[in-house]
Amino acid sequence: MAERGSRHRMIAVDVDEAARVARPQVTIPWFVLAPVGALAVAAAGWLLMAGPAALGWLTSPESQLADALGLASRVLLLANGAVTTIGGQSVSIAPLGLALALILLGVPVAGLAARAAIDETDDLRGLVLRVGGAYAGTYIVFITLIAFFVPETSVIRAFLGSVLIGGISGFWGVTRAVGYDPCERWPVRARSFPRGIGVAALICVGTGAALLSVVLILGRERIAAIADGLGGDGTAGILLIVIQLAWLPNLVIWAMAWALGAGVTLGEGTLLDMNGTSLGFLPSIPVLGAVPDPGPVPELAWLWLLGGVLAGVLATLVVTLNRSSERFYETSMTGGIAGILTGVLLFVLAWFASGGLGTQRLAHVGVRLGGLAITAPCILGLVGLVTGLVVGLARREWPTWRRNCAETGQDSSMQRGGEEEQTLRR
């Protein structure tokens, strides 16, 4: 509020109101924002890969612009789960870094479309289905069309992967924007499971990130030597960094699986697990210089299993502490189920993080899925079972302990009162 005074009069001017009148608001309907936003997110993901590819084309006289842009399209399809051909080799390992970028870009875009539609209805569930479905549907159609026109690419896998990425982005963004809780219709006993499983999964992934950081630091000299051996100018170095960043989350998931005792294979003849490291042929990728030397691992490496133990404990605490039941067998069973479900989620993440870089020696690169299918549910489930049992027994004994403390306090008070009374009589 601003005021302007003189000798004869004073005029009050509402600056904010005047600004609102001077600048009329332009509202774009949600049914335009949702599909256009989905197209923009897919285009942004393509540009993230096309930019470095075009830079390489500018600095390499022998390359073709069409090949560079086609490579960007193939990497985008890889991020959506497709199998495609790069350099004459069938590649199926998805760059989870680009996939994560597509999801994180899509969440606020879908939320913007949801906020444009929130005044049209009070039915939040219907709004989530309409806006989220419009975003996801447009994204699915666009990615599937790209896969259809790119030769030697699996259209079906691109479709299924786009359903996952588009669905997560669209419905997650819309529910966050309008404050809709999809778990509110669940039974009360089941509502805390997603939170507990999410916490445990983050602990395991964080353990993998910490382990990867350690091995990258220890193997920095070998990584630098491989990078120098590849040669090339500064542009080639930038392209190499971008490519490795696109697949960096895959390495985190591999380290997580190693920390859970499952092990990682980097093609035929190369196996890394807690029993030791055996090396075969490895491609000249600098980040693979972090692979430890052949032989047994130090005994202290077994301490990385504590990450899975901590994840199981926290998952159980999150799930059981929100329940009022004091029966120890119920809390124990709940903790075990939470741990097993977390192990299943980690297995799914490892499946997405693994794949092939060819059809022969590198036909499978990534987590030993059979091992993780056993170790992750067993470790987390067993820890959850024991933690739930402890929580249940502690709840069972807590009322008795409090009652004993209260009775002890009353007895002490009565005893002090009697002693004071005897003192007064004397």
Buried (B, 14 or more C-beta within 10 A) or exposed (E): EEEEEEEEEEEEEEEEEEEEEEEEEEEEEBBEBBBBBBBBBBEBBBEBBBEBBBBBBEBBEEBEEEEBBBBBBBBBBBBBBBBBEBEEEBBBBBBBBBBBBBBEBBBBBBBBBBBBBBEEEEEBBEBBEBBBBBBBBBBBBBBBEBBEEBEEBBBEBBBBBBBBBBBBBBBBBBBBBBEBEEEEEEEEBEBBBBBBBBBBBEBBBBBBBBBBEEBBEEBEEBBEEBBEEEEBEEBBEBBBEBBBBBBBBBBBBBBBBBBBBBBBBBBEEBBBBBEEBEBEEBEEBBBBBBBBEEEEBEEEBEEBBEBBBBBBBBBBBBBBEEBEEBEBEBBBBBBBBBBBBBBBBBBEBBBBBBBBBBEEBBBBBBBBBEBBBBBBBBBBBBBBBBBBBBBBBEBEEEEEEEEEEEEEEEEEEEEEEEEEEEEEEE
